[in-house]
Amino acid sequence: MYIREKKAGVRVSSPASAAFGDHYDVIVIGLGTAGSMAAITAARRGLKVLGIERLNSMGGTGTIGGVVGYYYGNRGGIFEEIDSQVISYQKQEDFVRFQGVHGEIKNWVLDSNAVQAGVEIRYESFVIGVYLDGTSVKGVRWVSPEGIHDTSAKVVIDCTGNAEVAELAGVAFDMGRELDGKCQPFSNVLMKSYPNGSVGNFYTDSGYIDIDDPDSVNQAIFESNLLGTHLQECYNEESVVLKVCPLLGLRETRRIVGEDQVTFGDVLADHLTREPIFFGFSNLDNHGKDMAFESDNQQDWLVAASLFGPNMNVPIPKGTLIPKGYDGILVAGRCLSVDHDIASAIRQKRDMQKSGEAAASMAYLSIHQNVQLKKVPYGLLRAMLEESKCLRAVERTEIREITPQEDHEQAPIPATKWLTDTQAIREALNTDKPGIAIWSAKRLGEPIAYALEEWMNQQEHPLLRKNSALALGLMGRTKCVPVLREIVYARDLYLPRTSRKYNQPHLFAAIYLLGRLKDTEIMPELLRFIREDTFMETLETDSSNDEFIYDRKELYFQFFSFSMMAAFRIAEAHPEWRQQLAEVMGSRLADPGLELIITLKTHIREANGFLKKKMNARVESIYNRLISNWS
Ligand SMILES: Cc1cc2nc3c(=O)[nH]c(=O)nc-3n(C[C@H](O)[C@H](O)[C@H](O)COP(=O)(O)OP(=O)(O)OC[C@H]3O[C@@H](n4cnc5c(N)ncnc54)[C@H](O)[C@@H]3O)c2cc1C
């Protein structure tokens, strides 16, 4: 046996004897959204459970972190029972009216359920080492106010959100998107009291953070506390700040490499498990404004088809909780084995609570059947999860367009069906809500290509013409290039209404697709967009999309970033363009007048445009990375 620890930032392994002070069936580390459910479920199953949490209460991001509302996710599971206990207290007049699930009450309800079930809780404690035998986790070294402890467990469940324990154990992980490793923005959440006497949260996207870099974490905390949303000379008495939540709102951090992985590509290709342990339900809730730097799959869906709105119901297999090649350790929460794209959908609180419950059920079966975690019999696991409704027999993979407030099981709107009828696709492409039709055409492929080409030539139907070109572009067919170029030359900022918000103007969809199609004729226009921004003065914009593109500066950032990425794709295939692109980019990035600025998302329309983020350094580092491939 050996122990892996981190000393002054460096991971070290050393031989260790099995001198454990205490023994548990399960140790849950991080008693947040997922971990609280994991600990309670495991203890209710009769297991001896230790819960280690670095803060002083349970519930994590959903309680002490102030993220008290639900956004999509699926119903069912033991979290519903916990929430109904919270709500029955919340209805009593002794408590202020609360928007969402009352964080403090949920702390107490979780505490009392955990204690009642027999969980031994250790707050203000955290893990500093992991004991392993080969790649089988045997226990943890952890520190509490009493000092250092060495404790064994049959199964360790890492619910730290950041996969802290798995990382310590040497588990492989990914972080951020492929191009530059950047995660979604974080939020520094406030609690406020509102004029109607209720209490609720308030948050904006506060910036970006690298959790592997302590300086970045500290700087993010300082800077976001000093934002105009937080520290003000004079506060508006309409909404009084009560507190800054002590747990930073991290949307995305490490994602483990598991025995199984769910990717957005799998979702698009219908390659999904038949052995789900729960379903995740959300849209691709990507808070990023620099969409041009996201993956092709994400841009196909969000940019070319403008499908920010539709929600996916995604089956999650048990292998996403098991670190690849390891035994004795599971993860639950936002660090599941999913790719960056689908991580923006598989992170909502209901689903993360389910992941904790599922992890505890897997641990229980592994211990009672005396089998490795990856050998846990699916039939038994499914029966346990169906019993608590964590997994429902009625659930299936589907797409639905509903508002965050609607319960999709009760929703009057049926699940979206991909269109297969040519006439139905034509009709939908001729509207301002073409997204599903564009994607349906892409799915059909070859059989509809000739019809799309014909519709693309119907000048009298401009929407049909342009949407058909976008569909053909997604299918990789170059016949659409002249129409896509037309969209670019016209600086056509037409906005489809496919999604609730975050709709993508035709122009950026066309630039993206022309890059994918390696169209050299569009290069001079792309270089013009990169070189200068005076053309912006005459552009007409649509303010209904201001959550995504708030002002002209942000609009120019979109011109610049989409053009840069398309130009790189084209020059990748056509080396004769590389030198000119490098010259234009080099001199533009050196231009002190270049302002590449985004507006962070605020969730509150009146506060829109408040927080700006300069993107020059990020763009420059992406440029340097791309150009280095050619040297
Ligand atoms: C700003 C923001 C807004 C969101 N809005 C919504 C929304 O409206 N609706 C919705 O459904 N979802 C929302 N989400 C998503 C959802 O809240 C999170 O994805 C989910 O809560 C994550 O759960 P988790 O269990 O992975 O992590 P957490 O709930 O953060 O739990 C991790 C726990 O581990 C503890 N911990 C961490 N490291 C250690 C360590 N080394 N040792 C011991 N303990 C440790 C932490 O203190 C914490 O208690 C939002 C997320 C953010 C950040």
The ligand as an SDF file (V2000), in Angstrom:
LIG
                    3D

 53 58  0  0  0  0  0  0  0  0999 V2000
  -23.4670   30.3860  -10.2620 C   0  0  0  0  0  0  0  0  0  0  0  0
  -24.1740   29.1000  -10.5240 C   0  0  0  0  0  0  0  0  0  0  0  0
  -25.5180   29.1160  -10.8260 C   0  0  0  0  0  0  0  0  0  0  0  0
  -26.1900   27.9350  -11.0360 C   0  0  0  0  0  0  0  0  0  0  0  0
  -27.5300   27.9720  -11.2570 N   0  0  0  0  0  0  0  0  0  0  0  0
  -28.2190   26.8290  -11.2080 C   0  0  0  0  0  0  0  0  0  0  0  0
  -29.6270   26.8680  -11.1760 C   0  0  0  0  0  0  0  0  0  0  0  0
  -30.2330   27.9370  -11.2370 O   0  0  0  0  0  0  0  0  0  0  0  0
  -30.2930   25.6920  -11.0920 N   0  0  0  0  0  0  0  0  0  0  0  0
  -29.6440   24.4850  -11.0550 C   0  0  0  0  0  0  0  0  0  0  0  0
  -30.3000   23.4480  -10.9780 O   0  0  0  0  0  0  0  0  0  0  0  0
  -28.2990   24.4270  -11.0950 N   0  0  0  0  0  0  0  0  0  0  0  0
  -27.5780   25.5720  -11.1370 C   0  0  0  0  0  0  0  0  0  0  0  0
  -26.2260   25.5320  -11.1280 N   0  0  0  0  0  0  0  0  0  0  0  0
  -25.5240   24.2360  -11.1910 C   0  0  0  0  0  0  0  0  0  0  0  0
  -25.4490   23.5270   -9.8490 C   0  0  0  0  0  0  0  0  0  0  0  0
  -25.6810   24.4140   -8.7980 O   0  0  0  0  0  0  0  0  0  0  0  0
  -24.0910   22.8600   -9.6320 C   0  0  0  0  0  0  0  0  0  0  0  0
  -23.6310   22.2470  -10.8070 O   0  0  0  0  0  0  0  0  0  0  0  0
  -24.2010   21.7890   -8.5530 C   0  0  0  0  0  0  0  0  0  0  0  0
  -24.7060   22.3660   -7.3710 O   0  0  0  0  0  0  0  0  0  0  0  0
  -22.8340   21.1740   -8.2870 C   0  0  0  0  0  0  0  0  0  0  0  0
  -22.9700   20.1900   -7.3040 O   0  0  0  0  0  0  0  0  0  0  0  0
  -21.6930   19.4460   -6.7300 P   0  0  0  0  0  0  0  0  0  0  0  0
  -22.1720   18.4800   -5.7200 O   0  0  0  0  0  0  0  0  0  0  0  0
  -20.8680   18.9640   -7.8400 O   0  0  0  0  0  0  0  0  0  0  0  0
  -20.8220   20.5850   -6.0330 O   0  0  0  0  0  0  0  0  0  0  0  0
  -21.1280   21.4700   -4.7440 P   0  0  0  0  0  0  0  0  0  0  0  0
  -22.5680   21.6030   -4.4700 O   0  0  0  0  0  0  0  0  0  0  0  0
  -20.3450   22.7130   -4.9160 O   0  0  0  0  0  0  0  0  0  0  0  0
  -20.5070   20.6250   -3.5540 O   0  0  0  0  0  0  0  0  0  0  0  0
  -19.1340   20.4420   -3.3610 C   0  0  0  0  0  0  0  0  0  0  0  0
  -18.9040   20.3650   -1.8540 C   0  0  0  0  0  0  0  0  0  0  0  0
  -17.6010   19.8660   -1.6160 O   0  0  0  0  0  0  0  0  0  0  0  0
  -16.9680   20.6660   -0.6410 C   0  0  0  0  0  0  0  0  0  0  0  0
  -15.5360   20.5320   -0.8920 N   0  0  0  0  0  0  0  0  0  0  0  0
  -14.8490   20.9720   -1.9710 C   0  0  0  0  0  0  0  0  0  0  0  0
  -13.5590   20.6210   -1.8640 N   0  0  0  0  0  0  0  0  0  0  0  0
  -13.4370   19.9280   -0.7080 C   0  0  0  0  0  0  0  0  0  0  0  0
  -12.3620   19.2880   -0.0640 C   0  0  0  0  0  0  0  0  0  0  0  0
  -11.1450   19.2860   -0.5850 N   0  0  0  0  0  0  0  0  0  0  0  0
  -12.5930   18.6530    1.1170 N   0  0  0  0  0  0  0  0  0  0  0  0
  -13.8400   18.6540    1.6730 C   0  0  0  0  0  0  0  0  0  0  0  0
  -14.9060   19.2630    1.0970 N   0  0  0  0  0  0  0  0  0  0  0  0
  -14.7020   19.8720   -0.0790 C   0  0  0  0  0  0  0  0  0  0  0  0
  -17.5240   22.0510   -0.8800 C   0  0  0  0  0  0  0  0  0  0  0  0
  -17.3680   22.8790    0.2560 O   0  0  0  0  0  0  0  0  0  0  0  0
  -18.9840   21.7250   -1.1830 C   0  0  0  0  0  0  0  0  0  0  0  0
  -19.7530   21.6410   -0.0160 O   0  0  0  0  0  0  0  0  0  0  0  0
  -25.5010   26.7020  -10.9550 C   0  0  0  0  0  0  0  0  0  0  0  0
  -24.1380   26.6800  -10.6690 C   0  0  0  0  0  0  0  0  0  0  0  0
  -23.4820   27.8680  -10.4450 C   0  0  0  0  0  0  0  0  0  0  0  0
  -22.0290   27.8310  -10.0820 C   0  0  0  0  0  0  0  0  0  0  0  0
  1  2  1  0
  2  3  1  0
  2 52  2  0
  3  4  2  0
  4  5  1  0
  4 50  1  0
  5  6  2  0
  6  7  1  0
  6 13  1  0
  7  8  2  0
  7  9  1  0
  9 10  1  0
 10 11  2  0
 10 12  1  0
 12 13  2  0
 13 14  1  0
 14 15  1  0
 14 50  1  0
 15 16  1  0
 16 17  1  0
 16 18  1  0
 18 19  1  0
 18 20  1  0
 20 21  1  0
 20 22  1  0
 22 23  1  0
 23 24  1  0
 24 25  2  0
 24 26  1  0
 24 27  1  0
 27 28  1  0
 28 29  2  0
 28 30  1  0
 28 31  1  0
 31 32  1  0
 32 33  1  0
 33 34  1  0
 33 48  1  0
 34 35  1  0
 35 36  1  0
 35 46  1  0
 36 37  1  0
 36 45  1  0
 37 38  2  0
 38 39  1  0
 39 40  1  0
 39 45  2  0
 40 41  1  0
 40 42  2  0
 42 43  1  0
 43 44  2  0
 44 45  1  0
 46 47  1  0
 46 48  1  0
 48 49  1  0
 50 51  2  0
 51 52  1  0
 52 53  1  0
M  END
$$$$
